[in-house]
Amino acid sequence: MISIQAAFAILAGLLLVIQGMLAAAWFRKKVIERGSCLTATVFGKFLKGGSRVGVFIAGILTGFLPCGLVYSFLALATSSASIWKGPLLMTAFGMRTVPVMLVTGAGFTVASLKMRQKLMKAAAVCVLISGVRTIARGMVFAANSSTEKPQEACLFCEAKQP
């Protein structure tokens, strides 16, 4: 029987893989008409005003949008099955995200459109790789939960001799 920890790790990995593929535009999302998109209406008011305060408010509101990457890390934190590791993982995710978002936002303002597209594709590939690694870890959790003998921490690593 597969453990809850393994199931959540595999789920988190799948969500990361899907998010990476969507970000890389390797398959299309369902296109929503502009008039029916609530976020375009809300953000449009702040962004079209041209003020720095409006852009700042739009950035803050963006934090409240559903995000596949955050949901993936929530599933990963849940898969830790620890009251301490889960919150620490989410704290680490947040602490790593804030500086990257600040640098990315500042850097994108000076980068050309072609460079931004390349960087977004590279970021999408990184998310995809993280998803595959998380799935592999979930598979190790599943294998360890079905056997009494502990296995190597990575399915792709060579077995170490004692």
C-alpha positions as CSV (number, residue, x, y, z in Angstrom):
1,M,0.0,0.0,0.0
2,I,1.3,3.4,-1.0
3,S,1.8,5.9,1.9
4,I,0.2,9.3,2.1
5,Q,3.6,10.9,2.0
6,A,4.5,9.1,-1.2
7,A,1.1,10.0,-2.8
8,F,1.5,13.7,-1.9
9,A,5.1,13.8,-3.2
10,I,4.0,12.3,-6.5
11,L,1.0,14.6,-6.7
12,A,3.2,17.6,-6.0
13,G,5.7,16.5,-8.7
14,L,2.9,16.0,-11.2
15,L,1.6,19.5,-10.5
16,L,5.1,20.9,-11.0
17,V,5.5,19.1,-14.3
18,I,2.2,20.4,-15.5
19,Q,3.0,23.9,-14.4
20,G,6.4,23.7,-16.1
21,M,4.8,22.5,-19.3
22,L,2.2,25.2,-19.2
23,A,4.9,27.9,-18.6
24,A,7.0,26.6,-21.5
25,A,3.9,26.6,-23.7
26,W,4.4,22.9,-24.6
27,F,0.7,22.5,-24.5
28,R,-2.1,25.1,-24.7
29,K,-4.3,26.3,-21.8
30,K,-7.9,26.9,-22.5
31,V,-8.1,30.5,-23.8
32,I,-10.4,32.7,-21.8
33,E,-11.9,35.7,-23.5
34,R,-10.6,39.0,-22.2
35,G,-14.0,40.3,-21.2
36,S,-14.7,37.3,-19.0
37,C,-11.4,37.5,-17.1
38,L,-11.9,39.2,-13.7
39,T,-8.2,39.6,-13.0
40,A,-7.7,41.5,-16.3
41,T,-10.4,44.0,-15.2
42,V,-9.0,44.4,-11.7
43,F,-5.3,44.6,-12.7
44,G,-6.0,46.7,-15.7
45,K,-7.3,49.6,-13.6
46,F,-4.1,49.7,-11.6
47,L,-1.7,49.1,-14.5
48,K,-3.3,51.5,-17.0
49,G,-3.2,54.4,-14.5
50,G,0.6,54.7,-15.0
51,S,1.5,55.4,-11.4
52,R,4.1,53.4,-9.5
53,V,1.6,53.0,-6.6
54,G,-0.9,51.4,-9.0
55,V,1.7,49.0,-10.3
56,F,2.7,48.2,-6.6
57,I,-0.9,47.5,-5.7
58,A,-1.3,45.2,-8.7
59,G,1.8,43.4,-7.6
60,I,0.5,42.9,-4.1
61,L,-2.9,41.7,-5.5
62,T,-1.0,39.2,-7.7
63,G,0.1,37.4,-4.5
64,F,-3.6,36.4,-3.9
65,L,-4.0,34.7,-7.2
66,P,-4.0,30.9,-7.3
67,C,-0.6,29.6,-8.3
68,G,0.2,26.1,-9.4
69,L,3.8,26.4,-8.0
70,V,2.6,27.4,-4.6
71,Y,0.0,24.6,-4.6
72,S,2.7,22.1,-5.6
73,F,4.9,23.2,-2.7
74,L,1.9,22.9,-0.4
75,A,1.4,19.3,-1.5
76,L,5.1,18.8,-1.0
77,A,5.0,20.3,2.5
78,T,2.1,18.0,3.3
79,S,4.0,15.0,2.0
80,S,6.7,15.6,4.6
81,A,4.2,14.3,7.2
82,S,5.9,16.4,9.8
83,I,4.5,19.3,11.8
84,W,7.9,20.9,11.7
85,K,9.2,20.1,8.2
86,G,6.0,21.2,6.4
87,P,6.0,24.8,7.7
88,L,9.8,25.0,7.4
89,L,9.6,24.0,3.7
90,M,6.9,26.6,3.0
91,T,9.0,29.2,4.9
92,A,12.1,28.3,2.8
93,F,10.0,28.5,-0.3
94,G,8.8,32.0,0.6
95,M,12.2,33.2,1.6
96,R,13.7,31.9,-1.7
97,T,10.8,33.3,-3.7
98,V,10.9,36.9,-2.5
99,P,14.4,37.8,-3.6
100,V,14.0,36.0,-6.9
101,M,10.8,37.8,-7.6
102,L,12.4,41.2,-6.8
103,V,15.5,40.6,-8.9
104,T,13.3,39.1,-11.7
105,G,11.0,42.1,-11.7
106,A,13.8,44.6,-11.7
107,G,15.8,42.6,-14.4
108,F,12.8,42.2,-16.7
109,T,12.4,45.9,-16.9
110,V,15.7,46.3,-18.7
111,A,15.7,43.0,-20.6
112,S,14.6,42.8,-24.2
113,L,11.4,40.9,-25.1
114,K,13.5,38.1,-26.7
115,M,15.7,37.8,-23.6
116,R,12.6,37.7,-21.3
117,Q,11.1,34.9,-23.4
118,K,14.3,32.9,-23.2
119,L,14.4,33.4,-19.4
120,M,10.8,32.3,-19.0
121,K,11.5,29.2,-21.0
122,A,14.5,28.4,-18.8
123,A,12.5,28.9,-15.7
124,A,9.8,26.6,-17.0
125,V,12.4,23.9,-17.6
126,C,13.7,24.3,-14.1
127,V,10.1,23.8,-12.7
128,L,9.7,20.8,-14.9
129,I,13.0,19.3,-13.6
130,S,11.9,20.0,-10.0
131,G,8.7,18.1,-10.7
132,V,10.4,15.1,-12.1
133,R,12.8,15.0,-9.1
134,T,9.8,15.3,-6.7
135,I,8.0,12.4,-8.5
136,A,11.2,10.3,-8.2
137,R,11.3,11.1,-4.5
138,G,7.7,10.1,-4.1
139,M,8.4,6.8,-5.9
140,V,11.2,6.2,-3.4
141,F,8.8,6.9,-0.5
142,A,6.3,4.5,-2.1
143,A,9.0,1.8,-2.5
144,N,10.2,2.3,1.1
145,S,6.6,2.1,2.5
146,S,6.1,-1.3,0.8
147,T,9.3,-2.9,2.1
148,E,10.8,-3.3,5.5
149,K,14.3,-2.8,4.2
150,P,15.2,0.9,3.7
151,Q,16.3,1.8,0.2
152,E,18.6,4.3,-1.3
153,A,17.3,7.9,-1.2
154,C,17.3,8.3,-5.0
155,L,16.0,5.9,-7.6
156,F,18.7,7.0,-10.1
157,C,21.6,6.7,-7.7
158,E,23.8,3.6,-7.5
159,A,23.3,1.4,-4.5
160,K,26.1,2.1,-1.9
161,Q,27.9,-0.9,-0.6
162,P,28.3,-1.1,3.3
